[in-house]
Amino acid sequence: MEKAGTRDAVMVGDSRWDIEAAAKAGLETICVITGGWSEQELRDHGAAAVFDSMAHVLEHLDETPLR
């Protein structure tokens, strides 16, 4: 983010470790269910949004922190 010159960012990941790493950087995480974690587990760890696939993310982009 420093190289990009912005703090306007969102993490996209598929595990609780992605969520935790993003939180340390002050970012929200959008998760895709591909890493063996359930939607509820990802939400319990703080995911801002959870989707079944990247295609599903793109279909609902306006409902995410990326809007």
ChimeraX attribute file (.defattr): number of C-alpha atoms within 10 A of each C-alpha:
attribute: neighborCount
match mode: 1-to-1
recipient: residues
	/A:1	9
	/A:2	6
	/A:3	5
	/A:4	8
	/A:5	7
	/A:6	8
	/A:7	11
	/A:8	9
	/A:9	16
	/A:10	16
	/A:11	21
	/A:12	19
	/A:13	21
	/A:14	23
	/A:15	21
	/A:16	20
	/A:17	12
	/A:18	18
	/A:19	24
	/A:20	17
	/A:21	15
	/A:22	19
	/A:23	15
	/A:24	9
	/A:25	12
	/A:26	13
	/A:27	18
	/A:28	23
	/A:29	30
	/A:30	24
	/A:31	29
	/A:32	24
	/A:33	17
	/A:34	14
	/A:35	11
	/A:36	9
	/A:37	15
	/A:38	15
	/A:39	17
	/A:40	11
	/A:41	13
	/A:42	25
	/A:43	18
	/A:44	10
	/A:45	14
	/A:46	17
	/A:47	27
	/A:48	17
	/A:49	18
	/A:50	22
	/A:51	17
	/A:52	12
	/A:53	13
	/A:54	14
	/A:55	11
	/A:56	12
	/A:57	20
	/A:58	12
	/A:59	10
	/A:60	12
	/A:61	12
	/A:62	10
	/A:63	11
	/A:64	16
	/A:65	15
	/A:66	14
	/A:67	7
